[in-house]
Amino acid sequence: MLRKYIASITTIVAFALIAGCGTVPNQQDTTLGKNWGRSFESAKYNQILDPDAGKNKKPVAGLDGQASEINSAKYREGFASETAPPSYNININDVGNVKGGM
């Protein structure tokens, strides 16, 4: 009788170990998995397309200095003000008072 229990427990453990090493057949790809390494590939291909890009000394077109400074100041001010975390109130006074009854 004891041998049957030991044999069945051993079989269950063996199947559990084998199943744990397997993969799920319908496993969905995540967004991270689909885009893994894309930024590296993009930088590499851009360097291949224009290997002399570092020699270009022209300023990059974009925001001027004053606009950039204003945006940076607003960004920093956003962290300075601390907002209180939201509070949630749940009223359970009338849970036991069911009207209408049977």
CNS distance restraints for C-alpha pairs under 8 A (distance, minus, plus):
assign (resid   1 and name CA) (resid   5 and name CA) 6.72 0.50 0.50
assign (resid   2 and name CA) (resid   6 and name CA) 6.26 0.50 0.50
assign (resid   3 and name CA) (resid   7 and name CA) 5.93 0.50 0.50
assign (resid   4 and name CA) (resid   8 and name CA) 6.04 0.50 0.50
assign (resid   5 and name CA) (resid   9 and name CA) 6.02 0.50 0.50
assign (resid   6 and name CA) (resid  10 and name CA) 5.99 0.50 0.50
assign (resid   7 and name CA) (resid  11 and name CA) 6.12 0.50 0.50
assign (resid   8 and name CA) (resid  12 and name CA) 6.17 0.50 0.50
assign (resid   9 and name CA) (resid  13 and name CA) 6.14 0.50 0.50
assign (resid  10 and name CA) (resid  14 and name CA) 6.08 0.50 0.50
assign (resid  11 and name CA) (resid  15 and name CA) 6.19 0.50 0.50
assign (resid  12 and name CA) (resid  16 and name CA) 6.10 0.50 0.50
assign (resid  13 and name CA) (resid  17 and name CA) 6.18 0.50 0.50
assign (resid  14 and name CA) (resid  18 and name CA) 6.21 0.50 0.50
assign (resid  15 and name CA) (resid  19 and name CA) 5.96 0.50 0.50
assign (resid  16 and name CA) (resid  20 and name CA) 6.01 0.50 0.50
assign (resid  17 and name CA) (resid  21 and name CA) 6.54 0.50 0.50
assign (resid  18 and name CA) (resid  22 and name CA) 6.72 0.50 0.50
assign (resid  29 and name CA) (resid  33 and name CA) 5.99 0.50 0.50
assign (resid  29 and name CA) (resid  34 and name CA) 6.54 0.50 0.50
assign (resid  30 and name CA) (resid  34 and name CA) 6.29 0.50 0.50
assign (resid  31 and name CA) (resid  35 and name CA) 6.26 0.50 0.50
assign (resid  32 and name CA) (resid  36 and name CA) 5.74 0.50 0.50
assign (resid  37 and name CA) (resid  41 and name CA) 6.26 0.50 0.50
assign (resid  38 and name CA) (resid  42 and name CA) 5.97 0.50 0.50
assign (resid  39 and name CA) (resid  43 and name CA) 6.18 0.50 0.50
assign (resid  40 and name CA) (resid  44 and name CA) 6.11 0.50 0.50
assign (resid  41 and name CA) (resid  45 and name CA) 6.07 0.50 0.50
assign (resid  42 and name CA) (resid  46 and name CA) 6.11 0.50 0.50
assign (resid  43 and name CA) (resid  47 and name CA) 6.25 0.50 0.50
assign (resid  44 and name CA) (resid  48 and name CA) 6.31 0.50 0.50
assign (resid  45 and name CA) (resid  49 and name CA) 6.11 0.50 0.50
assign (resid  46 and name CA) (resid  50 and name CA) 6.28 0.50 0.50
assign (resid  46 and name CA) (resid  51 and name CA) 7.98 0.50 0.50
assign (resid  47 and name CA) (resid  51 and name CA) 5.05 0.50 0.50
assign (resid  47 and name CA) (resid  53 and name CA) 7.65 0.50 0.50
assign (resid  52 and name CA) (resid  56 and name CA) 7.32 0.50 0.50
assign (resid  63 and name CA) (resid  67 and name CA) 6.10 0.50 0.50
assign (resid  63 and name CA) (resid  68 and name CA) 6.02 0.50 0.50
assign (resid  64 and name CA) (resid  68 and name CA) 6.23 0.50 0.50
assign (resid  65 and name CA) (resid  69 and name CA) 6.12 0.50 0.50
assign (resid  66 and name CA) (resid  70 and name CA) 6.26 0.50 0.50
assign (resid  67 and name CA) (resid  71 and name CA) 6.22 0.50 0.50
assign (resid  68 and name CA) (resid  72 and name CA) 6.09 0.50 0.50
assign (resid  69 and name CA) (resid  73 and name CA) 6.16 0.50 0.50
assign (resid  70 and name CA) (resid  74 and name CA) 6.26 0.50 0.50
assign (resid  71 and name CA) (resid  75 and name CA) 6.13 0.50 0.50
assign (resid  72 and name CA) (resid  76 and name CA) 6.27 0.50 0.50
assign (resid  73 and name CA) (resid  77 and name CA) 6.16 0.50 0.50
assign (resid  74 and name CA) (resid  78 and name CA) 6.32 0.50 0.50
assign (resid  75 and name CA) (resid  79 and name CA) 7.25 0.50 0.50
assign (resid  76 and name CA) (resid  80 and name CA) 6.74 0.50 0.50
assign (resid  77 and name CA) (resid  81 and name CA) 6.81 0.50 0.50
assign (resid  94 and name CA) (resid  98 and name CA) 7.64 0.50 0.50
